[in-house]
Amino acid sequence: MPKPEFIYISYIETTPEKLWEALTNSEFTMRYWVFHA
Amino acid sequence: MNKPEFVYTTYIETTPEKLWHALTDGAFTERYWFGHRVTSDWKVGSPYRFARQGSPSVEGKVLESDPPKRLAYTWDPCSADAKKERVSRVTFDIEPRGTVVKLTVTHDNLDERGKTLRDISGGWPMVIASLKSILETGRPLPENLAPNCEKADAQT
């Protein structure tokens, strides 16, 4: 794995399917995705 | 800052005071820290201890106590393996960011490739995720997401 890399782990009370949807559905990402620097 | 170090940041919809309480009140830590109850008077130089069902898991002394902004203590796990390693340090930095709070956990002064580094790298994400859940929803994460903790307890 080429350095530098950033790894972040979290635990979320949800299902794998809902998390996948949250990462891939643009309507949903617009609500929580905040990278606009 | 001493290497290696572990830094974990998250944002929690709560107040600095509630977060401070969550980190320092034993009845509260027992609910989200997978059964580990903390005890201390949180004065600089005072001892503190985490215990699960009465058996000590981690102890140390308070290095910094500036409620509700910064808390630091030494980290001395009560297991024979970890006792061979140097005593590390945990610092919690609490910063208000509008209606939420930024929490940064810095664990440093760790041994290279040591058991403590391995344990805390897996452990902090679970503990902090459960802390965020309980403060935002009133419910901690279920205990069964922490198989490593159970294993570690069984070994001691």
N, CA and C atoms of all chains as a GROMACS GRO file, in nm:
protein
  579
    1MET      N    1   0.085  -0.120   0.000
    1MET     CA    2   0.000   0.000   0.000
    1MET      C    3   0.088   0.124   0.000
    2PRO      N    4   0.076   0.213  -0.103
    2PRO     CA    5   0.163   0.332  -0.107
    2PRO      C    6   0.125   0.429   0.004
    3LYS      N    7   0.228   0.484   0.069
    3LYS     CA    8   0.204   0.584   0.173
    3LYS      C    9   0.206   0.721   0.111
    4PRO      N   10   0.145   0.827   0.166
    4PRO     CA   11   0.060   0.817   0.283
    4PRO      C   12  -0.078   0.761   0.250
    5GLU      N   13  -0.139   0.703   0.351
    5GLU     CA   14  -0.277   0.658   0.337
    5GLU      C   15  -0.353   0.700   0.462
    6PHE      N   16  -0.482   0.704   0.450
    6PHE     CA   17  -0.566   0.742   0.564
    6PHE      C   18  -0.669   0.631   0.583
    7ILE      N   19  -0.673   0.576   0.702
    7ILE     CA   20  -0.770   0.470   0.732
    7ILE      C   21  -0.855   0.516   0.849
    8TYR      N   22  -0.985   0.501   0.836
    8TYR     CA   23  -1.076   0.542   0.943
    8TYR      C   24  -1.181   0.433   0.960
    9ILE      N   25  -1.197   0.388   1.082
    9ILE     CA   26  -1.293   0.281   1.112
    9ILE      C   27  -1.404   0.337   1.198
   10SER      N   28  -1.528   0.299   1.168
   10SER     CA   29  -1.638   0.331   1.259
   10SER      C   30  -1.738   0.216   1.262
   11TYR      N   31  -1.825   0.221   1.361
   11TYR     CA   32  -1.931   0.122   1.377
   11TYR      C   33  -2.064   0.195   1.375
   12ILE      N   34  -2.157   0.147   1.291
   12ILE     CA   35  -2.284   0.216   1.271
   12ILE      C   36  -2.398   0.116   1.290
   13GLU      N   37  -2.497   0.158   1.367
   13GLU     CA   38  -2.613   0.069   1.385
   13GLU      C   39  -2.703   0.079   1.263
   14THR      N   40  -2.676  -0.003   1.163
   14THR     CA   41  -2.752  -0.004   1.039
   14THR      C   42  -2.732  -0.140   0.974
   15THR      N   43  -2.774  -0.154   0.849
   15THR     CA   44  -2.750  -0.279   0.776
   15THR      C   45  -2.649  -0.252   0.665
   16PRO      N   46  -2.578  -0.354   0.616
   16PRO     CA   47  -2.486  -0.334   0.503
   16PRO      C   48  -2.558  -0.272   0.382
   17GLU      N   49  -2.682  -0.312   0.357
   17GLU     CA   50  -2.755  -0.262   0.241
   17GLU      C   51  -2.784  -0.113   0.254
   18LYS      N   52  -2.826  -0.071   0.374
   18LYS     CA   53  -2.855   0.072   0.394
   18LYS      C   54  -2.728   0.156   0.385
   19LEU      N   55  -2.616   0.102   0.435
   19LEU     CA   56  -2.489   0.175   0.428
   19LEU      C   57  -2.444   0.186   0.282
   20TRP      N   58  -2.458   0.080   0.206
   20TRP     CA   59  -2.423   0.084   0.062
   20TRP      C   60  -2.505   0.192  -0.009
   21GLU      N   61  -2.634   0.192   0.018
   21GLU     CA   62  -2.723   0.292  -0.041
   21GLU      C   63  -2.679   0.434  -0.003
   22ALA      N   64  -2.640   0.449   0.124
   22ALA     CA   65  -2.598   0.582   0.173
   22ALA      C   66  -2.471   0.630   0.102
   23LEU      N   67  -2.385   0.537   0.062
   23LEU     CA   68  -2.259   0.574  -0.004
   23LEU      C   69  -2.276   0.597  -0.154
   24THR      N   70  -2.382   0.544  -0.211
   24THR     CA   71  -2.393   0.543  -0.358
   24THR      C   72  -2.513   0.621  -0.412
   25ASN      N   73  -2.605   0.656  -0.329
   25ASN     CA   74  -2.725   0.728  -0.375
   25ASN      C   75  -2.700   0.878  -0.366
   26SER      N   76  -2.705   0.947  -0.480
   26SER     CA   77  -2.664   1.088  -0.480
   26SER      C   78  -2.759   1.175  -0.398
   27GLU      N   79  -2.889   1.143  -0.400
   27GLU     CA   80  -2.981   1.220  -0.317
   27GLU      C   81  -2.942   1.211  -0.170
   28PHE      N   82  -2.895   1.092  -0.132
   28PHE     CA   83  -2.857   1.072   0.008
   28PHE      C   84  -2.721   1.134   0.038
   29THR      N   85  -2.624   1.118  -0.052
   29THR     CA   86  -2.490   1.174  -0.025
   29THR      C   87  -2.497   1.327  -0.013
   30MET      N   88  -2.588   1.389  -0.092
   30MET     CA   89  -2.601   1.535  -0.083
   30MET      C   90  -2.639   1.581   0.057
   31ARG      N   91  -2.704   1.495   0.132
   31ARG     CA   92  -2.751   1.534   0.265
   31ARG      C   93  -2.641   1.529   0.370
   32TYR      N   94  -2.539   1.444   0.351
   32TYR     CA   95  -2.439   1.431   0.457
   32TYR      C   96  -2.294   1.453   0.412
   33TRP      N   97  -2.267   1.452   0.283
   33TRP     CA   98  -2.128   1.460   0.233
   33TRP      C   99  -2.084   1.605   0.236
   34VAL      N  100  -1.980   1.637   0.312
   34VAL     CA  101  -1.948   1.778   0.335
   34VAL      C  102  -1.813   1.824   0.279
   35PHE      N  103  -1.751   1.743   0.192
   35PHE     CA  104  -1.623   1.788   0.135
   35PHE      C  105  -1.648   1.889   0.025
   36HIS      N  106  -1.632   2.016   0.056
   36HIS     CA  107  -1.647   2.118  -0.049
   36HIS      C  108  -1.544   2.227  -0.028
   37ALA      N  109  -1.421   2.188   0.001
   37ALA     CA  110  -1.316   2.284   0.038
   37ALA      C  111  -1.258   2.356  -0.081
   38MET      N  112   0.516   1.517   2.051
   38MET     CA  113   0.428   1.399   2.040
   38MET      C  114   0.513   1.276   2.011
   39ASN      N  115   0.497   1.174   2.090
   39ASN     CA  116   0.580   1.054   2.075
   39ASN      C  117   0.518   0.953   1.979
   40LYS      N  118   0.600   0.896   1.890
   40LYS     CA  119   0.556   0.794   1.796
   40LYS      C  120   0.572   0.657   1.859
   41PRO      N  121   0.495   0.553   1.823
   41PRO     CA  122   0.377   0.572   1.739
   41PRO      C  123   0.264   0.633   1.820
   42GLU      N  124   0.173   0.698   1.747
   42GLU     CA  125   0.056   0.752   1.815
   42GLU      C  126  -0.067   0.713   1.736
   43PHE      N  127  -0.180   0.716   1.804
   43PHE     CA  128  -0.308   0.683   1.742
   43PHE      C  129  -0.397   0.804   1.763
   44VAL      N  130  -0.452   0.858   1.653
   44VAL     CA  131  -0.539   0.975   1.663
   44VAL      C  132  -0.672   0.941   1.600
   45TYR      N  133  -0.780   0.967   1.671
   45TYR     CA  134  -0.914   0.938   1.620
   45TYR      C  135  -1.002   1.058   1.646
   46THR      N  136  -1.064   1.108   1.539
   46THR     CA  137  -1.148   1.227   1.550
   46THR      C  138  -1.290   1.193   1.509
   47THR      N  139  -1.386   1.246   1.583
   47THR     CA  140  -1.525   1.234   1.539
   47THR      C  141  -1.602   1.358   1.582
   48TYR      N  142  -1.720   1.373   1.525
   48TYR     CA  143  -1.808   1.486   1.557
   48TYR      C  144  -1.935   1.430   1.616
   49ILE      N  145  -1.977   1.485   1.728
   49ILE     CA  146  -2.093   1.433   1.799
   49ILE      C  147  -2.192   1.546   1.824
   50GLU      N  148  -2.320   1.519   1.797
   50GLU     CA  149  -2.422   1.620   1.822
   50GLU      C  150  -2.456   1.618   1.972
   51THR      N  151  -2.381   1.697   2.047
   51THR     CA  152  -2.400   1.705   2.192
   51THR      C  153  -2.335   1.835   2.239
   52THR      N  154  -2.324   1.852   2.370
   52THR     CA  155  -2.254   1.970   2.423
   52THR      C  156  -2.123   1.925   2.486
   53PRO      N  157  -2.024   2.017   2.498
   53PRO     CA  158  -1.899   1.980   2.565
   53PRO      C  159  -1.923   1.925   2.706
   54GLU      N  160  -2.019   1.983   2.778
   54GLU     CA  161  -2.045   1.940   2.915
   54GLU      C  162  -2.097   1.796   2.918
   55LYS      N  163  -2.188   1.763   2.827
   55LYS     CA  164  -2.241   1.626   2.824
   55LYS      C  165  -2.133   1.526   2.784
   56LEU      N  166  -2.046   1.569   2.692
   56LEU     CA  167  -1.938   1.480   2.650
   56LEU      C  168  -1.839   1.459   2.764
   57TRP      N  169  -1.808   1.565   2.836
   57TRP     CA  170  -1.719   1.552   2.953
   57TRP      C  171  -1.778   1.454   3.054
   58HIS      N  172  -1.907   1.470   3.082
   58HIS     CA  173  -1.976   1.381   3.175
   58HIS      C  174  -1.968   1.236   3.126
   59ALA      N  175  -1.987   1.219   2.995
   59ALA     CA  176  -1.986   1.083   2.938
   59ALA      C  177  -1.850   1.017   2.953
   60LEU      N  178  -1.744   1.097   2.953
   60LEU     CA  179  -1.609   1.040   2.964
   60LEU      C  180  -1.567   1.014   3.108
   61THR      N  181  -1.633   1.081   3.204
   61THR     CA  182  -1.583   1.079   3.341
   61THR      C  183  -1.679   1.018   3.443
   62ASP      N  184  -1.803   0.991   3.405
   62ASP     CA  185  -1.901   0.935   3.499
   62ASP      C  186  -1.909   0.783   3.484
   63GLY      N  187  -1.879   0.713   3.591
   63GLY     CA  188  -1.870   0.566   3.585
   63GLY      C  189  -1.999   0.496   3.545
   64ALA      N  190  -2.113   0.546   3.598
   64ALA     CA  191  -2.241   0.483   3.563
   64ALA      C  192  -2.268   0.499   3.414
   65PHE      N  193  -2.222   0.612   3.358
   65PHE     CA  194  -2.243   0.637   3.216
   65PHE      C  195  -2.146   0.556   3.130
   66THR      N  196  -2.017   0.553   3.169
   66THR     CA  197  -1.921   0.475   3.087
   66THR      C  198  -1.961   0.328   3.085
   67GLU      N  199  -2.017   0.279   3.195
   67GLU     CA  200  -2.056   0.138   3.200
   67GLU      C  201  -2.158   0.104   3.091
   68ARG      N  202  -2.240   0.204   3.054
   68ARG     CA  203  -2.346   0.180   2.955
   68ARG      C  204  -2.292   0.170   2.813
   69TYR      N  205  -2.191   0.252   2.778
   69TYR     CA  206  -2.146   0.252   2.637
   69TYR      C  207  -2.006   0.195   2.618
   70TRP      N  208  -1.926   0.190   2.728
   70TRP     CA  209  -1.786   0.145   2.716
   70TRP      C  210  -1.783  -0.007   2.740
   71PHE      N  211  -1.882  -0.075   2.687
   71PHE     CA  212  -1.889  -0.221   2.692
   71PHE      C  213  -1.870  -0.276   2.834
   72GLY      N  214  -1.939  -0.210   2.927
   72GLY     CA  215  -1.942  -0.260   3.065
   72GLY      C  216  -1.831  -0.210   3.155
   73HIS      N  217  -1.744  -0.124   3.103
   73HIS     CA  218  -1.632  -0.076   3.184
   73HIS      C  219  -1.670   0.053   3.257
   74ARG      N  220  -1.666   0.046   3.387
   74ARG     CA  221  -1.704   0.159   3.473
   74ARG      C  222  -1.578   0.229   3.520
   75VAL      N  223  -1.573   0.362   3.504
   75VAL     CA  224  -1.455   0.438   3.545
   75VAL      C  225  -1.479   0.501   3.682
   76THR      N  226  -1.373   0.509   3.760
   76THR     CA  227  -1.380   0.572   3.892
   76THR      C  228  -1.261   0.666   3.909
   77SER      N  229  -1.288   0.790   3.948
   77SER     CA  230  -1.182   0.886   3.980
   77SER      C  231  -1.245   1.012   4.034
   78ASP      N  232  -1.166   1.095   4.102
   78ASP     CA  233  -1.217   1.229   4.135
   78ASP      C  234  -1.174   1.331   4.029
   79TRP      N  235  -1.096   1.284   3.930
   79TRP     CA  236  -1.056   1.364   3.813
   79TRP      C  237  -0.977   1.489   3.849
   80LYS      N  238  -0.905   1.483   3.961
   80LYS     CA  239  -0.811   1.592   3.990
   80LYS      C  240  -0.675   1.551   3.933
   81VAL      N  241  -0.598   1.650   3.887
   81VAL     CA  242  -0.466   1.620   3.833
   81VAL      C  243  -0.381   1.550   3.940
   82GLY      N  244  -0.322   1.438   3.901
   82GLY     CA  245  -0.242   1.360   3.994
   82GLY      C  246  -0.319   1.247   4.061
   83SER      N  247  -0.453   1.252   4.055
   83SER     CA  248  -0.535   1.147   4.117
   83SER      C  249  -0.533   1.020   4.033
   84PRO      N  250  -0.554   0.904   4.097
   84PRO     CA  251  -0.567   0.780   4.021
   84PRO      C  252  -0.706   0.770   3.958
   85TYR      N  253  -0.714   0.688   3.854
   85TYR     CA  254  -0.844   0.650   3.799
   85TYR      C  255  -0.835   0.501   3.766
   86ARG      N  256  -0.950   0.440   3.749
   86ARG     CA  257  -0.950   0.298   3.714
   86ARG      C  258  -1.078   0.262   3.638
   87PHE      N  259  -1.062   0.182   3.533
   87PHE     CA  260  -1.176   0.119   3.467
   87PHE      C  261  -1.187  -0.024   3.519
   88ALA      N  262  -1.310  -0.067   3.549
   88ALA     CA  263  -1.332  -0.204   3.592
   88ALA      C  264  -1.458  -0.257   3.526
   89ARG      N  265  -1.453  -0.385   3.488
   89ARG     CA  266  -1.569  -0.449   3.426
   89ARG      C  267  -1.614  -0.561   3.518
   90GLN      N  268  -1.736  -0.551   3.564
   90GLN     CA  269  -1.791  -0.646   3.661
   90GLN      C  270  -1.696  -0.661   3.780
   91GLY      N  271  -1.641  -0.549   3.823
   91GLY     CA  272  -1.556  -0.547   3.941
   91GLY      C  273  -1.410  -0.579   3.916
   92SER      N  274  -1.376  -0.634   3.799
   92SER     CA  275  -1.233  -0.665   3.778
   92SER      C  276  -1.167  -0.554   3.696
   93PRO      N  277  -1.054  -0.501   3.748
   93PRO     CA  278  -0.988  -0.387   3.685
   93PRO      C  279  -0.941  -0.421   3.543
   94SER      N  280  -0.958  -0.324   3.452
   94SER     CA  281  -0.913  -0.345   3.314
   94SER      C  282  -0.802  -0.249   3.275
   95VAL      N  283  -0.819  -0.122   3.312
   95VAL     CA  284  -0.717  -0.021   3.282
   95VAL      C  285  -0.712   0.075   3.400
   96GLU      N  286  -0.591   0.122   3.431
   96GLU     CA  287  -0.580   0.221   3.538
   96GLU      C  288  -0.469   0.318   3.504
   97GLY      N  289  -0.453   0.420   3.590
   97GLY     CA  290  -0.349   0.519   3.567
   97GLY      C  291  -0.375   0.641   3.652
   98LYS      N  292  -0.311   0.751   3.611
   98LYS     CA  293  -0.336   0.874   3.686
   98LYS      C  294  -0.372   0.988   3.593
   99VAL      N  295  -0.443   1.083   3.649
   99VAL     CA  296  -0.493   1.197   3.572
   99VAL      C  297  -0.378   1.294   3.549
  100LEU      N  298  -0.353   1.327   3.421
  100LEU     CA  299  -0.244   1.417   3.386
  100LEU      C  300  -0.294   1.560   3.362
  101GLU      N  301  -0.410   1.572   3.299
  101GLU     CA  302  -0.470   1.702   3.274
  101GLU      C  303  -0.620   1.689   3.292
  102SER      N  304  -0.681   1.791   3.353
  102SER     CA  305  -0.824   1.789   3.375
  102SER      C  306  -0.876   1.931   3.365
  103ASP      N  307  -0.929   1.966   3.248
  103ASP     CA  308  -0.975   2.101   3.223
  103ASP      C  309  -1.115   2.094   3.163
  104PRO      N  310  -1.216   2.066   3.251
  104PRO     CA  311  -1.352   2.048   3.200
  104PRO      C  312  -1.410   2.177   3.142
  105PRO      N  313  -1.485   2.172   3.033
  105PRO     CA  314  -1.512   2.053   2.951
  105PRO      C  315  -1.429   2.052   2.823
  106LYS      N  316  -1.298   2.080   2.836
  106LYS     CA  317  -1.218   2.098   2.714
  106LYS      C  318  -1.112   1.991   2.692
  107ARG      N  319  -1.044   1.952   2.800
  107ARG     CA  320  -0.930   1.862   2.779
  107ARG      C  321  -0.911   1.773   2.900
  108LEU      N  322  -0.898   1.642   2.872
  108LEU     CA  323  -0.874   1.543   2.976
  108LEU      C  324  -0.761   1.452   2.928
  109ALA      N  325  -0.663   1.428   3.014
  109ALA     CA  326  -0.554   1.337   2.977
  109ALA      C  327  -0.522   1.248   3.096
  110TYR      N  328  -0.496   1.120   3.066
  110TYR     CA  329  -0.451   1.030   3.172
  110TYR      C  330  -0.355   0.926   3.118
  111THR      N  331  -0.276   0.869   3.208
  111THR     CA  332  -0.189   0.759   3.166
  111THR      C  333  -0.275   0.636   3.145
  112TRP      N  334  -0.225   0.542   3.066
  112TRP     CA  335  -0.304   0.424   3.026
  112TRP      C  336  -0.220   0.300   3.058
  113ASP      N  337  -0.260   0.233   3.163
  113ASP     CA  338  -0.183   0.120   3.212
  113ASP      C  339  -0.276  -0.002   3.221
  114PRO      N  340  -0.284  -0.081   3.112
  114PRO     CA  341  -0.377  -0.194   3.112
  114PRO      C  342  -0.339  -0.298   3.218
  115CYS      N  343  -0.442  -0.353   3.282
  115CYS     CA  344  -0.420  -0.449   3.391
  115CYS      C  345  -0.407  -0.591   3.337
  116SER      N  346  -0.323  -0.610   3.237
  116SER     CA  347  -0.299  -0.746   3.187
  116SER      C  348  -0.148  -0.771   3.190
  117ALA      N  349  -0.111  -0.895   3.210
  117ALA     CA  350   0.031  -0.929   3.227
  117ALA      C  351   0.112  -0.891   3.103
  118ASP      N  352   0.057  -0.916   2.982
  118ASP     CA  353   0.128  -0.883   2.858
  118ASP      C  354   0.158  -0.734   2.849
  119ALA      N  355   0.055  -0.655   2.876
  119ALA     CA  356   0.070  -0.510   2.861
  119ALA      C  357   0.163  -0.453   2.967
  120LYS      N  358   0.176  -0.521   3.080
  120LYS     CA  359   0.263  -0.469   3.187
  120LYS      C  360   0.409  -0.464   3.145
  121LYS      N  361   0.445  -0.542   3.042
  121LYS     CA  362   0.584  -0.539   2.995
  121LYS      C  363   0.613  -0.415   2.912
  122GLU      N  364   0.507  -0.346   2.870
  122GLU     CA  365   0.523  -0.229   2.785
  122GLU      C  366   0.524  -0.102   2.868
  123ARG      N  367   0.573   0.007   2.805
  123ARG     CA  368   0.572   0.133   2.880
  123ARG      C  369   0.428   0.184   2.892
  124VAL      N  370   0.409   0.267   2.992
  124VAL     CA  371   0.275   0.321   3.018
  124VAL      C  372   0.248   0.433   2.917
  125SER      N  373   0.139   0.421   2.844
  125SER     CA  374   0.107   0.518   2.740
  125SER      C  375   0.015   0.627   2.795
  126ARG      N  376  -0.032   0.713   2.706
  126ARG     CA  377  -0.108   0.830   2.749
  126ARG      C  378  -0.225   0.854   2.653
  127VAL      N  379  -0.338   0.889   2.710
  127VAL     CA  380  -0.457   0.921   2.631
  127VAL      C  381  -0.498   1.065   2.658
  128THR      N  382  -0.526   1.139   2.551
  128THR     CA  383  -0.573   1.277   2.565
  128THR      C  384  -0.704   1.293   2.488
  129PHE      N  385  -0.804   1.350   2.554
  129PHE     CA  386  -0.931   1.382   2.489
  129PHE      C  387  -0.938   1.533   2.474
  130ASP      N  388  -0.952   1.580   2.350
  130ASP     CA  389  -0.972   1.723   2.324
  130ASP      C  390  -1.114   1.744   2.276
  131ILE      N  391  -1.184   1.834   2.342
  131ILE     CA  392  -1.326   1.860   2.314
  131ILE      C  393  -1.340   2.004   2.267
  132GLU      N  394  -1.386   2.022   2.143
  132GLU     CA  395  -1.400   2.157   2.086
  132GLU      C  396  -1.542   2.177   2.033
  133PRO      N  397  -1.613   2.280   2.080
  133PRO     CA  398  -1.745   2.307   2.023
  133PRO      C  399  -1.733   2.353   1.879
  134ARG      N  400  -1.818   2.300   1.794
  134ARG     CA  401  -1.825   2.343   1.652
  134ARG      C  402  -1.970   2.368   1.618
  135GLY      N  403  -2.018   2.487   1.648
  135GLY     CA  404  -2.159   2.518   1.626
  135GLY      C  405  -2.245   2.435   1.719
  136THR      N  406  -2.335   2.356   1.660
  136THR     CA  407  -2.426   2.276   1.743
  136THR      C  408  -2.370   2.138   1.771
  137VAL      N  409  -2.248   2.111   1.725
  137VAL     CA  410  -2.189   1.981   1.752
  137VAL      C  411  -2.054   2.000   1.822
  138VAL      N  412  -1.995   1.889   1.860
  138VAL     CA  413  -1.868   1.892   1.931
  138VAL      C  414  -1.768   1.805   1.856
  139LYS      N  415  -1.648   1.858   1.838
  139LYS     CA  416  -1.540   1.779   1.778
  139LYS      C  417  -1.462   1.712   1.890
  140LEU      N  418  -1.453   1.581   1.883
  140LEU     CA  419  -1.377   1.505   1.983
  140LEU      C  420  -1.254   1.444   1.915
  141THR      N  421  -1.137   1.472   1.971
  141THR     CA  422  -1.014   1.410   1.921
  141THR      C  423  -0.952   1.329   2.034
  142VAL      N  424  -0.934   1.201   2.009
  142VAL     CA  425  -0.868   1.112   2.105
  142VAL      C  426  -0.727   1.086   2.053
  143THR      N  427  -0.628   1.121   2.133
  143THR     CA  428  -0.489   1.097   2.094
  143THR      C  429  -0.427   1.002   2.194
  144HIS      N  430  -0.381   0.889   2.146
  144HIS     CA  431  -0.318   0.790   2.233
  144HIS      C  432  -0.172   0.780   2.189
  145ASP      N  433  -0.081   0.822   2.274
  145ASP     CA  434   0.061   0.822   2.234
  145ASP      C  435   0.148   0.762   2.343
  146ASN      N  436   0.280   0.772   2.320
  146ASN     CA  437   0.378   0.709   2.408
  146ASN      C  438   0.363   0.556   2.409
  147LEU      N  439   0.325   0.502   2.291
  147LEU     CA  440   0.301   0.358   2.278
  147LEU      C  441   0.428   0.286   2.234
  148ASP      N  442   0.438   0.159   2.269
  148ASP     CA  443   0.548   0.076   2.218
  148ASP      C  444   0.524   0.041   2.072
  149GLU      N  445   0.631   0.042   1.991
  149GLU     CA  446   0.623  -0.002   1.851
  149GLU      C  447   0.574  -0.147   1.848
  150ARG      N  448   0.474  -0.173   1.764
  150ARG     CA  449   0.425  -0.310   1.743
  150ARG      C  450   0.387  -0.381   1.872
  151GLY      N  451   0.352  -0.306   1.974
  151GLY     CA  452   0.316  -0.366   2.102
  151GLY      C  453   0.172  -0.413   2.106
  152LYS      N  454   0.139  -0.488   2.211
  152LYS     CA  455   0.002  -0.536   2.230
  152LYS      C  456  -0.093  -0.420   2.255
  153THR      N  457  -0.046  -0.321   2.331
  153THR     CA  458  -0.134  -0.208   2.361
  153THR      C  459  -0.173  -0.133   2.234
  154LEU      N  460  -0.075  -0.109   2.146
  154LEU     CA  461  -0.104  -0.040   2.020
  154LEU      C  462  -0.209  -0.118   1.940
  155ARG      N  463  -0.192  -0.248   1.935
  155ARG     CA  464  -0.286  -0.333   1.861
  155ARG      C  465  -0.426  -0.325   1.925
  156ASP      N  466  -0.430  -0.338   2.055
  156ASP     CA  467  -0.559  -0.338   2.126
  156ASP      C  468  -0.633  -0.205   2.111
  157ILE      N  469  -0.560  -0.096   2.131
  157ILE     CA  470  -0.629   0.033   2.130
  157ILE      C  471  -0.669   0.074   1.987
  158SER      N  472  -0.592   0.028   1.887
  158SER     CA  473  -0.628   0.060   1.748
  158SER      C  474  -0.762  -0.001   1.709
  159GLY      N  475  -0.791  -0.118   1.765
  159GLY     CA  476  -0.922  -0.179   1.743
  159GLY      C  477  -1.026  -0.127   1.840
  160GLY      N  478  -0.982  -0.093   1.960
  160GLY     CA  479  -1.076  -0.058   2.067
  160GLY      C  480  -1.136   0.081   2.058
  161TRP      N  481  -1.053   0.182   2.029
  161TRP     CA  482  -1.106   0.320   2.027
  161TRP      C  483  -1.218   0.339   1.926
  162PRO      N  484  -1.206   0.287   1.803
  162PRO     CA  485  -1.320   0.305   1.710
  162PRO      C  486  -1.451   0.248   1.765
  163MET      N  487  -1.445   0.136   1.837
  163MET     CA  488  -1.568   0.079   1.896
  163MET      C  489  -1.620   0.167   2.009
  164VAL      N  490  -1.532   0.206   2.098
  164VAL     CA  491  -1.574   0.285   2.215
  164VAL      C  492  -1.630   0.420   2.170
  165ILE      N  493  -1.561   0.485   2.077
  165ILE     CA  494  -1.605   0.619   2.035
  165ILE      C  495  -1.733   0.611   1.951
  166ALA      N  496  -1.748   0.505   1.872
  166ALA     CA  497  -1.873   0.487   1.797
  166ALA      C  498  -1.990   0.467   1.893
  167SER      N  499  -1.966   0.390   1.999
  167SER     CA  500  -2.071   0.366   2.097
  167SER      C  501  -2.102   0.494   2.176
  168LEU      N  502  -1.998   0.572   2.207
  168LEU     CA  503  -2.015   0.701   2.275
  168LEU      C  504  -2.099   0.796   2.191
  169LYS      N  505  -2.067   0.804   2.061
  169LYS     CA  506  -2.144   0.890   1.970
  169LYS      C  507  -2.289   0.844   1.964
  170SER      N  508  -2.309   0.714   1.955
  170SER     CA  509  -2.446   0.661   1.946
  170SER      C  510  -2.527   0.695   2.071
  171ILE      N  511  -2.468   0.674   2.189
  171ILE     CA  512  -2.546   0.696   2.312
  171ILE      C  513  -2.578   0.844   2.331
  172LEU      N  514  -2.484   0.931   2.294
  172LEU     CA  515  -2.510   1.074   2.312
  172LEU      C  516  -2.612   1.126   2.211
  173GLU      N  517  -2.616   1.068   2.092
  173GLU     CA  518  -2.706   1.119   1.988
  173GLU      C  519  -2.842   1.049   1.990
  174THR      N  520  -2.846   0.923   2.032
  174THR     CA  521  -2.971   0.848   2.024
  174THR      C  522  -3.020   0.799   2.160
  175GLY      N  523  -2.935   0.808   2.263
  175GLY     CA  524  -2.974   0.757   2.394
  175GLY      C  525  -2.944   0.609   2.411
  176ARG      N  526  -2.896   0.545   2.302
  176ARG     CA  527  -2.865   0.402   2.310
  176ARG      C  528  -2.721   0.377   2.268
  177PRO      N  529  -2.647   0.295   2.344
  177PRO     CA  530  -2.511   0.259   2.304
  177PRO      C  531  -2.516   0.154   2.193
  178LEU      N  532  -2.401   0.118   2.138
  178LEU     CA  533  -2.396   0.007   2.042
  178LEU      C  534  -2.402  -0.124   2.121
  179PRO      N  535  -2.450  -0.232   2.057
  179PRO     CA  536  -2.457  -0.360   2.127
  179PRO      C  537  -2.317  -0.412   2.162
  180GLU      N  538  -2.308  -0.483   2.273
  180GLU     CA  539  -2.176  -0.530   2.321
  180GLU      C  540  -2.113  -0.634   2.230
  181ASN      N  541  -2.196  -0.705   2.154
  181ASN     CA  542  -2.140  -0.816   2.076
  181ASN      C  543  -2.058  -0.771   1.956
  182LEU      N  544  -2.040  -0.639   1.937
  182LEU     CA  545  -1.949  -0.597   1.830
  182LEU      C  546  -1.805  -0.597   1.879
  183ALA      N  547  -1.783  -0.632   2.003
  183ALA     CA  548  -1.648  -0.624   2.061
  183ALA      C  549  -1.591  -0.762   2.095
  184PRO      N  550  -1.576  -0.851   1.995
  184PRO     CA  551  -1.524  -0.984   2.025
  184PRO      C  552  -1.382  -0.980   2.080
  185ASN      N  553  -1.304  -0.880   2.034
  185ASN     CA  554  -1.165  -0.872   2.080
  185ASN      C  555  -1.156  -0.842   2.230
  186CYS      N  556  -1.248  -0.757   2.276
  186CYS     CA  557  -1.248  -0.724   2.418
  186CYS      C  558  -1.280  -0.847   2.501
  187GLU      N  559  -1.379  -0.925   2.454
  187GLU     CA  560  -1.416  -1.046   2.528
  187GLU      C  561  -1.298  -1.141   2.536
  188LYS      N  562  -1.228  -1.154   2.421
  188LYS     CA  563  -1.113  -1.245   2.417
  188LYS      C  564  -1.004  -1.198   2.514
  189ALA      N  565  -0.980  -1.067   2.510
  189ALA     CA  566  -0.875  -1.012   2.597
  189ALA      C  567  -0.911  -1.036   2.744
  190ASP      N  568  -1.041  -1.020   2.775
  190ASP     CA  569  -1.082  -1.042   2.914
  190ASP      C  570  -1.062  -1.187   2.955
  191ALA      N  571  -1.092  -1.278   2.862
  191ALA     CA  572  -1.081  -1.419   2.894
  191ALA      C  573  -0.936  -1.459   2.921
  192GLN      N  574  -0.842  -1.388   2.858
  192GLN     CA  575  -0.701  -1.422   2.874
  192GLN      C  576  -0.643  -1.375   3.007
  193THR      N  577  -0.703  -1.270   3.063
  193THR     CA  578  -0.644  -1.210   3.183
  193THR      C  579  -0.686  -1.284   3.308
   0.00000   0.00000   0.00000
